[in-house]
Amino acid sequence: CHNSHGSSVAGITSRYSSATGNKRGGLLKETVNGIGGYTTNYKPQGGGSAADRNVRNPGASICLDCHMSATPTQAVAFRGYTTPWGYTSTYGASQAILGYWDSPYMGYSTAGAKTRYSYKKMNLIKGGHFGATSPLSSTPMGSVDGLCTPCHDPHGVSPTLGANQQYAVPLLKGTWLTSPYREDVSPKNNSPQTALTEPNTYHIDQNTFGSRIGDTVAGVNESVDQFAGLCLQCHSKNSLTDGTTHTWKSKDRIHESVKGWKTANGTIKHAYTCSKCHAPHTSSVLPRLMVSNCLDSRHKGRTWYTPSAYTQWASSGDIGAGHGRIPGVYDSYGDGNPGTYWPACHESNTGNGTDQSWNVVTPWAYEPPIAIVSGPSAGSFVAALSNVYATITWGTNLVATSYIDYGLTTGYGLTAGNSSLVAGHSVQFSSLTNHSTYHYQVRSVSGTGRSITSGDQTFYVSVPPTVPTLVAHANMVSATSTPVTLQWNASTDPDGGLIQYNVEVDTSSSFTTANKQSSGWIAGTSWTPTLATNSIWYWRVQARDGNHTTLQDPVSAWSAVGSFSITDGAPPPAPVLVSPANGFSDWSCGNYYYIYLNWNSIGTPVEYNVQVSTDPSFATVSYTSGWITATTWGTGLTTTNAYYWRIQARNSLNLALGPWSSVNSFIITDTGPCSYTCPIVYTWDGQQFAFESDVYTKGKLGLKYSTGFLKPNPNDYYLLLNEPAKTSDNSYQLRIVEEREETDYLDNLKLYTLDYPEDRNIYSEIFFTGTSYVDPGTLVHTVAKTLQVPRSMTLVETGVDVAPQLATSDGNYLVLSNDRNLDFNWQTVELDLGDQSQASQIKLVIDAVSEFPTTPAGNQRASSLDKNGQRTLLEVLDASGNWVVVPATTKQLPIPKGFRRPYVLDISNIFLTNVYKVRLSFLYKTDIDAISFDTTADEPVSLNVVPLQSASLDYHGVDPTVGSDAIYRYIYSSLVDTTQSYMPGNYTRFGDVTPLLTGTDDKFVIFGKGDQLSLKYGGESSRPAGTSRRFLLYFDGYYKAQNNVSIPNTVEPLPFAAMSNFPYDPAVENYPADTDHNRYRQEYNTRSYGP
């Protein structure tokens, strides 16, 4: 450490002076390469920076250079110069010598807390013993001067400490006690009652020296002179607590929790050491060298910031179940038996029973500066009688409070708003003067105190009269054009102004034809135009304030559209049939078919009656519509019949009948029972074989799109929803059952363990693009324990914000389209994710189920409506503000599966602008339970194969289902059908099939309805500490649905990996016919069923 005869080390080297200068004592070590046996040039140098508040002088570097570097090479990496020794050679240590909380060189970098819990971010408020961000409220009695020696004596512990020498370790100049309390952490889950589910996340005297929060304990045995002597040399007790100020959460009251310092009253609950709350060294943990912030609800779920933490109500406390963030209780657990679970700690002691919040001095949370990213804008001007309302909206990059100041001048004078933390702000306020200009500004404060105020804005409020309501007009009979008096009820004006009306009448409800007539702005509540006969007339009315008619004064919305008909009373002509075309034929399954019949409109006010019969003379009528006004009608049919249909029209006013139309025919043929799912996986969970999902759904053979047959993708990657349990023979067991009338071709099957950080969750993508195998590890993503909900989720077709319905997976499904076979069409959900320009990644998590068509007509409809072969679309905004489809080569939105299978979609690279809105469009009838997103970076996931021990094929039968037609699951082993039904051909014989499932080689296990595969896995690797484990199944398989009219309903021809598509041309390509594959077919595929 020292030279004998001098040193040229520059800077402060010690706290005493010598001949070398002020604070330059110590003759710190300096070596020269080749002299005295040294092989390197070295002298300690200062480090750190004023900006990071960690400037250290050479007197500290002489210590840290050795403690931090094992070899000269490491020293170069740390500070750019080498040392002649390190902790390995000096102390025989195997790692850097750091305190539990420390960061390397006491710098602003990753400290111990961060290495253990990723949510404990480096705080922006820098500073520690090497430099303070801001002055303390009282001046310390000593300074550190960027050295270690103010607190440490490198030569040993002074005997002047007497019996307290044991409290001066390591090499201290006073006493100190390392914390006897375990490290505090926030609950893993952002959920209610975490005191019950996670009772040991924070550590105080009661659960450290006792077993429960309610225990009575003495705490540490040591006195303040033994655990705080070193601290008190610079920070006197009087500077921390004066003994008279007891204001809750004040510095004085907080420090009364130190053992022996309580004076507020005689009730002593805490007897802490300094080390309970403070670390001695690092500036990278929390401000003021704090190490605990466990009770701040913003970290529930162990995230750096959770603005929507559970903190309210008696069942939803942060650690306990009280109203505030610090533990407390208002229910029978604490009141009836205090100490059994948790007591009422701080409730009602603050003067505010609803604000028990932890102090804001020590947040782990970090938020960037707050900014207004949209707005502010004024709108939604409405009136309730004479009371005029306005709404101000704006957006911020952080969730924050919403307040506006407003008035008729820039002095404002009025305020409205609320303290809820949101990113999309909307504040409504009332009692405005109509037809006036208002000034306003908006203000928002985030959860961590970031604040912003807009500049002065203005809006002109002008609310028009109420929308007129029409007086219904009766239908009329007139041989010629006739005057018609239209009437409506009077509107009201917020400020009682003159009201004028404008009326439009037309033969189209769009009011765009040459027949349209307008009244212009008139007074009164009636108008009489002359209208032609033999037409349906539509009309509407709007209102305005006649005293305020400038461009900035809006008129009311149009009234609802009224209609009436005028006819001359003559019978209508015969309708003309449009579709289906005469002679139309189609297939169906399940002895049911639904058909829509269409015809041309006659144009005059008429009603139609449709008849469908199996008799061309209509002696008996099988189905009839009754009198309807639409020009389309649908009905369900019993299939395998030839049908005939015709239509008659009548005058809707005098019921004069017209002639029957011509007769058209169509034929519907039934193919047998319907089939529409894939093999089902069951997992043994320790109690039962639990239902998972259907698998390799993209491996369907003969699936026809508008662009032709879709090439099947046999690869499927399924993340198990249930946790497998070991059986008595120490194996994991699964079952794969074909529950429907299908034929399966399973080529390869693997089970993987996925080990991931325990403070994260994982989801898998539904592999969608292409048909080639990909590494399953590339499809798995980590997400935060608590997912984010988009600012808004709007169903585009209705304009309704469905975010409340889709915020959580709770079985409250948003249903897109009405019917899986007949009435489905494109439906779109628009997501606003807010400003994500700083997001590490953007990953959607979607929990939804598709209801796929089950009839040939439904499949035909899907083929006719898909867009270039796509049945989902992903859209974003371009620079011009137009919605554009994300190219399939960039990212595709997967079609949700037929059973619940939540999946993740990484959309980080799809956005063309900084507007983070995205549209998800679905063609099939779709049931959406939840849509959320995550912006954390993916963390490493370890993927390892679990060896397959055995696989056997046998007959099981068909299991029953529970649930609805749309959302249901199978119950294993409660058989409802043991009738064997197979497509003609050769299936794999029952028994051991393990050799067929070890690789992709076109040697399939071929099985059908009721068959099952019984699988055993074992010998997996052990789970690393600090990780959680899930399981993933990989499948390589195809399936063929019975009654698919596009391909033969037989086992042959077999698929194979190298085929260009299915069906394939046997003149061009075929299933392999080499000796190996022929032997496989002869040995295994010996279970034959005829037609």
Secondary structure, DSSP 8 states (H G I E B T S, - for coil): -B-SS-----S---SS-BTTBTT-TT-B--B-TTSTT--S-B----B--TTTT--B-HHHHHHHHHHH-SSHHHHHHHHSS--S--HHHHH--SS----TT--GGG-SS--HHHHH-TTS---SS--BTTB-SS--SS--SS--TT-STTTB-TT---GGGGGGGGGSTTTBSS------S------SS--TTHHHHSTTSS--HHHHHSSSTT------SS-HHHHSHHHHTTS-HHHH--SS---TTSHHHHGGGBTT---S-S-----B-GGGTB-SS-SSSSGGGB---TT-GGGTTT-S--TT----STT--SSSBSSSSS--B-SHHHHHSTTSS----STTSSS-TT-----SSS-S-------EEEEEEEEEEEEETTEEEEEEEEEEEEEEEEEEEEESSTT--EEEEEEEEEEEEEEEEEEE-SSEEEEEEEEEEBTTS-EEE---EEEEE-------EEE----EE-SS-EE--EEEE----TT---EEEEEEEESSTT--STT-EE--SBSSSEE--EE-SSEEEEEEEEEEETT--STTS--------EEEEEE---------EEES-TTEEEEEBTTBEEEEEEE----SSEEEEEEEESSTT-SS-SEEEEEESSSEEEEEE-SSEEEEEEEEEEETTT--EEEE---EEEEEEE-SS------EEEEE-SSSEEEEEE--GGGBTT-EETTEE-----EEEEE-SS-----TTS-EEEEEE--SSEEEEEEEEEEEEEEEETTEEEEE----SSSS---GGGGEEEEESS-B--SEEEETTTTEE-HHHHSS-SS--EEESS-SSSS---EEEEEE----TT-S--EEEEEEEEE---SHHHHHHHHHH-BTTBSEEEEEE-TTS-EEE--TTT-------SS---EEEE-TT--SSS--EEEEEESSEEEEEEEEEE-S-----EEEEE-EEEEEEEE--B--EEE-SSSEEE-TT--SB------SEEE--SEE-GGGGBS-SS--EEE-TTEEEEEEE-------TTEEEEEEEEEEEEEEETT-TTS-SSS-S---TT-SSSS--TTT--S--SHHHHHHHHHH--EEE--
